[in-house]
Amino acid sequence: MKKTAQKVIDIIRKNGGEAYSVGGCVRDIILNKTPHDYDIATNLLPEQIIKMFKKALPTGIKHLTVTVIEDGYPFEITTYRSDADYSDGRHPNKTTVAKTLKEDLQRRDFTMNALAMENTTGNIIDYFNGLEDIKNKTIRCVGRTEDRFNEDKLRALRAIRFQAQLNFTLSQDILNTLTQVSLEQISMERIQAELIKIIMSQQPTIAFETMYKTNILKQILPELDIMKNLSGGIHHNETVWEHSMLALEESTKHTNKWQLRLAILLHDIGKPASAIINETGLHFYYHEKTGVETATKLMRRLKFSNSTINYVKTMIRYHMSTYTKSDNGTIKKHTIKKAVRNIGEENLWDMMILNYCDDTANLNVHTASFNTFIDKRTMWFDWQEIKKTDSALKVTDLAVNGHDMIALGYRQKQIGQILNKMLDKVDSDELKNDRTTLLNYATNKTEVIINEN
């Protein structure tokens, strides 16, 4: 991609224009990171750029941006521009052509992103001491911090996200301004996108601590904010907040799946609502069930997809499950099959990671954390063997079905109940999975099931 970016720059210059690599790609090169993309700034107008390239799309023509596809790579090429007034706290009311590169760079958010490079390697143009800030690992705004954040309120979250991604320090001006920023004008979809990037950063807990200390967490995740001073109860020496942060930090070592990291962050989100004090101390009975309700409301508010919501709900709902062992210390087959039915085979390994992060996120760490990891890993491998030989992994694998139950006189709402009872019996080897045995069992149990309903 780097060579192609240079090719695009050379084409623009050969046609009489100025062209520079700008923004995040320059910052990444300085940090010895491979840029994900290259943005290019030029003094030429979009219509001039479009004539130069075979494939040029007017993707942001309103803001003087053209996307050029070269060698299969997309490049955003933007005319030097100056933005005027941001009445909606997010987008400029008017974008006008600027005369110089410096005018273009001075409208950008942070000094580390207000850099330009004459080529994809070479002389760096730095009007706002961005190089010095990168050297000092400091995030500082171009110009007045209040002005930059008032123009685009999302920059508040971007600053925090960069702090977590780069392990940089926010300037005192930014920290002070964050306490005054209102994010009401920012769409939930954009907040969600920044939250995912924060969760997937190198140091996500740094970002959450910053959000708590300023005014940000209370605005976007009040359900987490109230966990800060809540004791962890009789089994923890840390607060619920500290526990959640420790678990999230541990998750960065074990998974790059953002949905799982989100579930780990929210796994104890139900504790504030379920807290109860009795003669033995502070407890959080059934907080996993309360957590499902709280997390669902939170995720719907932030416009997460239904698939993400269902996944996180499942992980929270069953993260407190216990696993019955046989006399020889192995987890019972019945227990493994039930766990898989509850959480789904595709989530079994993820649950192992969540449980491990949960157990190690304890200032009073004990060997149970490692034992949980071993148990779950063994359970995953045991499940692979069960699949090879077991004849009934789910209700539809039984030798009888719902039509058989109807023929025996079961009402519609009872059918699922009796079939699941039979599956449990087959799992525990109390019944064989053959038609005669299961029909006999269902016939003998008809009155009991009807009475239960």
C-alpha positions as CSV (number, residue, x, y, z in Angstrom):
1,M,0.0,0.0,0.0
2,K,2.9,2.3,0.8
3,K,4.3,2.1,-2.8
4,T,0.8,2.7,-4.2
5,A,0.4,5.8,-2.0
6,Q,3.6,7.1,-3.4
7,K,2.4,6.4,-6.9
8,V,-0.8,8.4,-6.3
9,I,1.2,11.3,-4.9
10,D,3.5,11.2,-7.9
11,I,0.6,11.3,-10.3
12,I,-0.8,14.4,-8.7
13,R,2.5,16.2,-8.7
14,K,3.2,15.2,-12.4
15,N,-0.1,16.9,-13.2
16,G,1.0,20.2,-11.6
17,G,-0.5,19.8,-8.1
18,E,0.8,19.6,-4.5
19,A,0.3,16.4,-2.6
20,Y,1.2,15.3,0.9
21,S,0.6,12.3,3.1
22,V,-1.3,13.7,6.1
23,G,-2.8,12.8,9.5
24,G,-2.8,9.4,11.1
25,C,-0.6,7.7,8.5
26,V,2.2,10.1,9.2
27,R,1.8,9.7,13.0
28,D,1.9,5.9,12.6
29,I,5.1,6.0,10.4
30,I,6.8,8.1,13.1
31,L,5.7,5.5,15.7
32,N,7.1,2.7,13.5
33,K,3.6,1.4,13.0
34,T,2.2,0.2,9.6
35,P,-0.5,2.7,8.5
36,H,-4.0,1.2,7.9
37,D,-4.6,3.7,5.2
38,Y,-3.0,6.8,3.6
39,D,-4.9,10.1,3.4
40,I,-3.6,12.7,0.9
41,A,-4.0,16.4,0.9
42,T,-3.7,18.5,-2.3
43,N,-4.2,22.0,-3.6
44,L,-6.1,20.7,-6.6
45,L,-9.9,20.6,-6.7
46,P,-11.9,17.3,-6.7
47,E,-12.9,17.6,-10.4
48,Q,-9.2,17.9,-11.3
49,I,-8.4,14.8,-9.3
50,I,-11.2,12.8,-10.8
51,K,-9.8,13.5,-14.3
52,M,-6.4,12.1,-13.3
53,F,-7.4,8.6,-12.2
54,K,-9.3,5.9,-13.9
55,K,-11.3,5.1,-10.8
56,A,-12.2,8.1,-8.7
57,L,-15.4,8.2,-6.6
58,P,-16.9,11.5,-5.3
59,T,-17.5,9.9,-1.8
60,G,-17.2,13.2,0.1
61,I,-17.5,15.8,-2.6
62,K,-19.4,18.1,-0.2
63,H,-16.3,18.2,2.0
64,L,-13.9,18.3,-1.0
65,T,-12.9,14.6,-0.8
66,V,-12.5,12.1,-3.6
67,T,-11.7,8.4,-3.1
68,V,-9.3,7.1,-5.6
69,I,-8.9,3.3,-6.1
70,E,-5.4,2.5,-7.3
71,D,-4.0,-1.1,-7.4
72,G,-7.0,-2.2,-5.4
73,Y,-6.3,0.2,-2.5
74,P,-8.6,3.2,-1.6
75,F,-7.1,6.6,-0.9
76,E,-9.0,9.6,0.3
77,I,-7.7,12.7,-1.5
78,T,-8.9,16.0,0.0
79,T,-8.4,19.5,-1.3
80,Y,-6.9,21.9,1.3
81,R,-9.9,23.1,3.2
82,S,-11.1,25.4,5.9
83,D,-14.2,24.5,8.0
84,A,-16.5,27.3,9.3
85,D,-18.9,26.9,12.3
86,Y,-20.0,23.6,13.7
87,S,-23.6,24.3,14.8
88,D,-24.5,20.6,15.4
89,G,-21.3,19.9,17.4
90,R,-20.2,17.4,14.9
91,H,-20.0,18.6,11.3
92,P,-18.9,22.0,9.8
93,N,-21.7,24.1,8.4
94,K,-19.5,25.1,5.4
95,T,-16.3,23.8,3.9
96,T,-14.3,26.1,1.8
97,V,-11.1,25.7,-0.2
98,A,-7.9,26.8,1.7
99,K,-4.9,28.3,0.0
100,T,-2.2,26.5,1.9
101,L,-1.3,23.2,3.5
102,K,-0.8,25.1,6.9
103,E,-4.4,26.3,6.7
104,D,-5.6,22.8,6.1
105,L,-3.6,21.3,9.0
106,Q,-4.6,23.9,11.6
107,R,-8.2,22.8,11.5
108,R,-7.3,19.2,12.6
109,D,-7.9,17.9,16.1
110,F,-4.6,16.9,17.7
111,T,-1.0,18.1,17.0
112,M,0.1,14.5,16.4
113,N,-2.5,14.3,13.6
114,A,-1.6,17.7,12.1
115,L,1.5,16.5,10.4
116,A,2.3,16.2,6.7
117,M,4.9,14.3,4.8
118,E,6.2,15.3,1.4
119,N,6.3,11.6,0.3
120,T,5.4,8.4,2.1
121,T,8.9,8.7,3.6
122,G,10.9,11.9,3.8
123,N,10.7,15.4,5.2
124,I,7.9,15.9,7.8
125,I,6.1,19.2,7.9
126,D,5.2,20.2,11.4
127,Y,3.6,23.6,12.1
128,F,2.2,22.8,15.6
129,N,5.0,20.9,17.4
130,G,3.3,17.5,16.8
131,L,6.7,15.7,16.6
132,E,7.6,17.0,20.0
133,D,4.3,15.9,21.4
134,I,4.7,12.4,19.9
135,K,8.2,12.2,21.4
136,N,6.8,13.2,24.8
137,K,3.8,10.8,24.3
138,T,1.4,13.7,24.9
139,I,-2.0,14.3,23.2
140,R,-2.6,18.0,22.7
141,C,-5.1,19.9,20.6
142,V,-4.2,22.2,17.7
143,G,-5.0,25.7,19.0
144,R,-7.5,26.1,21.8
145,T,-8.8,22.8,23.2
146,E,-12.2,24.3,23.9
147,D,-12.6,25.4,20.3
148,R,-11.6,22.0,18.9
149,F,-14.0,20.1,21.2
150,N,-16.8,22.6,20.6
151,E,-16.4,22.1,16.9
152,D,-16.7,18.3,17.1
153,K,-17.8,16.8,20.4
154,L,-16.7,13.4,19.3
155,R,-13.1,14.6,19.6
156,A,-13.5,14.1,23.4
157,L,-13.9,10.4,22.9
158,R,-11.2,10.3,20.2
159,A,-8.8,11.8,22.6
160,I,-9.5,9.2,25.2
161,R,-9.4,6.4,22.6
162,F,-5.9,7.6,21.4
163,Q,-4.8,7.6,25.0
164,A,-5.7,4.0,25.3
165,Q,-4.4,2.9,21.9
166,L,-1.1,4.7,22.1
167,N,-0.6,4.7,25.8
168,F,-0.1,8.5,25.6
169,T,-0.9,11.1,28.3
170,L,-3.7,13.7,27.8
171,S,-2.6,17.3,28.2
172,Q,-4.0,19.1,31.2
173,D,-6.1,21.3,28.9
174,I,-7.8,18.3,27.5
175,L,-8.4,16.8,30.9
176,N,-9.9,20.0,32.1
177,T,-12.1,20.4,29.0
178,L,-13.4,16.8,29.2
179,T,-15.1,17.7,32.5
180,Q,-17.2,20.3,30.6
181,V,-18.0,18.4,27.4
182,S,-21.6,17.3,26.7
183,L,-22.0,14.4,24.3
184,E,-25.7,14.9,23.7
185,Q,-25.3,15.8,20.1
186,I,-23.3,12.7,19.3
187,S,-25.1,9.8,17.8
188,M,-25.2,6.5,19.7
189,E,-23.7,4.7,16.7
190,R,-20.6,6.9,16.8
191,I,-20.3,6.5,20.5
192,Q,-20.6,2.7,20.1
193,A,-17.8,2.8,17.4
194,E,-15.4,4.6,19.7
195,L,-16.3,2.4,22.6
196,I,-15.4,-0.7,20.6
197,K,-12.1,0.8,19.6
198,I,-11.4,1.7,23.2
199,I,-12.2,-1.9,24.3
200,M,-9.9,-3.2,21.6
201,S,-7.0,-0.9,22.5
202,Q,-3.7,-1.8,24.3
203,Q,-4.7,-0.1,27.5
204,P,-8.5,0.1,27.7
205,T,-8.6,0.5,31.5
206,I,-6.7,3.8,31.2
207,A,-9.5,5.1,29.0
208,F,-12.2,4.0,31.4
209,E,-10.4,5.6,34.3
210,T,-10.2,8.8,32.4
211,M,-13.8,8.6,31.5
212,Y,-14.7,8.2,35.1
213,K,-12.5,11.0,36.4
214,T,-14.0,13.4,33.9
215,N,-17.6,13.8,32.9
216,I,-17.7,11.2,30.1
217,L,-18.5,7.8,31.7
218,K,-21.6,9.1,33.5
219,Q,-22.9,10.3,30.1
220,I,-22.4,7.2,28.0
221,L,-22.2,4.4,30.5
222,P,-23.9,5.4,33.8
223,E,-24.4,1.7,34.6
224,L,-20.6,1.4,35.0
225,D,-20.2,4.8,36.7
226,I,-22.2,3.7,39.7
227,M,-20.0,0.6,40.2
228,K,-17.0,2.8,41.2
229,N,-17.5,2.9,45.0
230,L,-19.5,-0.4,45.3
231,S,-17.7,-2.9,47.5
232,G,-17.0,-6.3,45.9
233,G,-18.7,-8.1,48.7
234,I,-17.5,-10.9,51.0
235,H,-15.5,-12.7,48.2
236,H,-13.5,-9.7,46.9
237,N,-11.1,-7.2,48.4
238,E,-11.7,-4.8,45.5
239,T,-14.7,-2.7,44.4
240,V,-16.9,-4.0,41.6
241,W,-15.4,-1.3,39.4
242,E,-11.9,-2.4,40.2
243,H,-12.9,-6.0,39.6
244,S,-14.4,-5.2,36.2
245,M,-11.3,-3.2,35.2
246,L,-9.0,-6.0,36.2
247,A,-11.0,-8.5,34.2
248,L,-11.0,-6.3,31.1
249,E,-7.3,-5.8,31.5
250,E,-6.8,-9.6,31.7
251,S,-8.9,-10.1,28.6
252,T,-6.4,-8.2,26.4
253,K,-4.0,-11.1,26.9
254,H,-6.5,-13.7,25.8
255,T,-8.8,-12.5,23.1
256,N,-9.0,-10.1,20.2
257,K,-12.8,-10.6,19.9
258,W,-14.4,-7.3,20.8
259,Q,-17.7,-8.8,21.6
260,L,-16.1,-11.1,24.2
261,R,-14.2,-8.1,25.7
262,L,-17.5,-6.3,26.0
263,A,-19.1,-9.2,27.8
264,I,-16.1,-9.4,30.2
265,L,-16.4,-5.6,30.8
266,L,-20.2,-6.0,31.5
267,H,-20.2,-9.4,33.3
268,D,-21.0,-7.9,36.7
269,I,-23.1,-5.0,35.5
270,G,-26.0,-6.4,37.5
271,K,-24.4,-6.2,40.9
272,P,-25.4,-2.6,41.8
273,A,-29.1,-3.5,41.4
274,S,-28.8,-6.9,43.2
275,A,-26.7,-5.8,46.2
276,I,-28.1,-6.9,49.5
277,I,-26.6,-6.9,53.0
278,N,-27.5,-9.7,55.5
279,E,-25.9,-11.1,58.7
280,T,-23.0,-12.5,56.7
281,G,-22.2,-9.4,54.7
282,L,-22.7,-7.9,51.2
283,H,-24.0,-10.3,48.6
284,F,-25.1,-10.1,44.9
285,Y,-27.6,-12.9,44.6
286,Y,-28.6,-13.7,41.0
287,H,-26.7,-10.7,39.7
288,E,-26.2,-12.6,36.5
289,K,-29.9,-12.4,35.8
290,T,-30.1,-8.8,36.8
291,G,-27.0,-8.2,34.6
292,V,-28.8,-9.5,31.5
293,E,-31.6,-6.9,32.0
294,T,-29.2,-4.0,32.6
295,A,-26.8,-5.0,29.8
296,T,-29.6,-5.3,27.4
297,K,-30.9,-1.8,28.0
298,L,-27.3,-0.5,27.8
299,M,-26.6,-2.2,24.5
300,R,-29.9,-1.2,22.9
301,R,-29.3,2.4,23.9
302,L,-25.9,2.3,22.2
303,K,-27.5,0.6,19.1
304,F,-25.6,-2.6,19.2
305,S,-26.8,-5.3,16.8
306,N,-29.2,-8.0,18.0
307,S,-26.5,-10.7,17.4
308,T,-24.1,-8.8,19.7
309,I,-26.8,-8.3,22.3
310,N,-27.8,-11.9,22.3
311,Y,-24.1,-13.0,22.6
312,V,-23.3,-10.7,25.5
313,K,-26.6,-11.7,27.3
314,T,-25.7,-15.4,27.0
315,M,-22.2,-14.8,28.4
316,I,-23.5,-12.8,31.3
317,R,-26.4,-15.1,32.1
318,Y,-24.2,-18.2,32.5
319,H,-20.9,-16.8,33.7
320,M,-21.8,-18.0,37.3
321,S,-22.6,-21.6,36.3
322,T,-21.0,-24.3,38.4
323,Y,-19.8,-27.6,37.0
324,T,-20.5,-30.9,38.8
325,K,-17.6,-33.3,38.9
326,S,-17.5,-37.1,39.1
327,D,-15.7,-38.9,41.8
328,N,-12.6,-39.1,39.7
329,G,-12.5,-35.3,39.5
330,T,-13.6,-35.0,35.8
331,I,-16.6,-32.9,34.8
332,K,-19.7,-35.1,34.2
333,K,-20.8,-35.6,30.6
334,H,-24.3,-34.5,31.6
335,T,-22.9,-31.2,32.9
336,I,-20.9,-30.6,29.8
337,K,-23.9,-31.2,27.5
338,K,-26.1,-28.9,29.5
339,A,-23.5,-26.1,29.5
340,V,-23.2,-26.4,25.7
341,R,-27.0,-26.2,25.3
342,N,-27.2,-23.2,27.5
343,I,-24.4,-21.1,26.0
344,G,-24.0,-22.7,22.5
345,E,-21.1,-24.8,21.3
346,E,-19.6,-21.8,19.5
347,N,-19.4,-19.9,22.8
348,L,-17.8,-22.6,25.0
349,W,-14.2,-21.5,24.6
350,D,-15.2,-17.9,25.0
351,M,-16.9,-18.7,28.3
352,M,-13.7,-20.3,29.5
353,I,-11.9,-17.1,28.8
354,L,-14.5,-15.0,30.6
355,N,-14.5,-17.2,33.6
356,Y,-10.7,-17.1,33.8
357,C,-10.6,-13.3,33.5
358,D,-13.4,-13.1,36.2
359,D,-11.5,-15.4,38.6
360,T,-8.1,-13.7,38.2
361,A,-9.6,-10.2,38.6
362,N,-9.4,-10.5,42.3
363,L,-7.0,-8.8,44.6
364,N,-7.3,-11.9,46.8
365,V,-6.3,-14.3,43.9
366,H,-6.2,-18.0,44.7
367,T,-5.5,-21.2,42.8
368,A,-9.2,-21.6,41.9
369,S,-8.6,-19.2,38.9
370,F,-6.1,-21.6,37.3
371,N,-8.2,-24.6,38.2
372,T,-11.2,-23.0,36.4
373,F,-9.1,-22.5,33.3
374,I,-8.0,-26.1,33.4
375,D,-11.5,-27.4,34.0
376,K,-13.0,-25.4,31.2
377,R,-10.2,-26.3,28.7
378,T,-10.7,-29.9,29.6
379,M,-14.4,-29.5,29.2
380,W,-13.9,-28.1,25.7
381,F,-11.8,-31.1,24.7
382,D,-14.2,-33.5,26.4
383,W,-17.1,-32.0,24.4
384,Q,-15.2,-32.8,21.1
385,E,-15.2,-36.5,22.2
386,I,-18.8,-36.4,23.2
387,K,-19.8,-35.2,19.8
388,K,-18.2,-38.2,18.2
389,T,-20.1,-40.8,20.1
390,D,-23.3,-39.3,21.7
391,S,-26.6,-39.9,19.9
392,A,-28.5,-37.1,21.6
393,L,-26.8,-33.7,21.8
394,K,-30.1,-31.7,21.5
395,V,-33.9,-32.3,21.7
396,T,-34.2,-32.9,18.0
397,D,-31.8,-35.8,18.3
398,L,-34.2,-37.7,20.5
399,A,-35.9,-40.8,19.2
400,V,-39.3,-39.1,19.8
401,N,-40.6,-35.7,18.9
402,G,-43.4,-33.2,19.5
403,H,-45.9,-35.0,17.4
404,D,-45.4,-38.1,19.6
405,M,-46.1,-36.0,22.7
406,I,-49.3,-34.6,21.2
407,A,-50.4,-38.1,20.5
408,L,-49.9,-38.9,24.2
409,G,-52.1,-36.0,25.3
410,Y,-49.6,-33.3,26.1
411,R,-50.7,-29.8,25.7
412,Q,-48.6,-27.5,23.5
413,K,-46.8,-25.7,26.3
414,Q,-45.9,-29.0,28.0
415,I,-44.2,-30.5,24.9
416,G,-40.9,-28.6,25.4
417,Q,-40.8,-29.4,29.1
418,I,-41.2,-33.2,28.7
419,L,-38.8,-33.4,25.8
420,N,-36.1,-31.5,27.8
421,K,-36.8,-33.8,30.8
422,M,-36.2,-36.8,28.6
423,L,-33.0,-35.2,27.1
424,D,-31.7,-34.7,30.7
425,K,-32.4,-38.3,31.5
426,V,-30.6,-39.5,28.4
427,D,-27.7,-37.2,29.2
428,S,-27.3,-38.8,32.7
429,D,-27.7,-42.3,31.2
430,E,-31.0,-42.9,33.2
431,L,-32.8,-43.5,29.9
432,K,-31.7,-45.0,26.6
433,N,-32.4,-42.9,23.5
434,D,-34.7,-45.4,21.8
435,R,-38.3,-44.8,20.9
436,T,-39.9,-47.5,23.1
437,T,-38.1,-46.4,26.2
438,L,-38.8,-42.7,25.7
439,L,-42.5,-43.3,24.9
440,N,-42.9,-45.4,28.0
441,Y,-41.3,-42.7,30.1
442,A,-43.5,-40.0,28.6
443,T,-46.6,-42.1,29.2
444,N,-45.9,-42.7,32.8
445,K,-45.1,-39.1,33.4
446,T,-48.1,-37.5,31.7
447,E,-50.1,-36.9,34.9
448,V,-47.2,-35.5,36.8
449,I,-46.4,-33.0,34.0
450,I,-50.0,-31.9,33.7
451,N,-50.3,-31.4,37.4
452,E,-47.1,-29.3,37.4
453,N,-48.7,-27.0,34.9
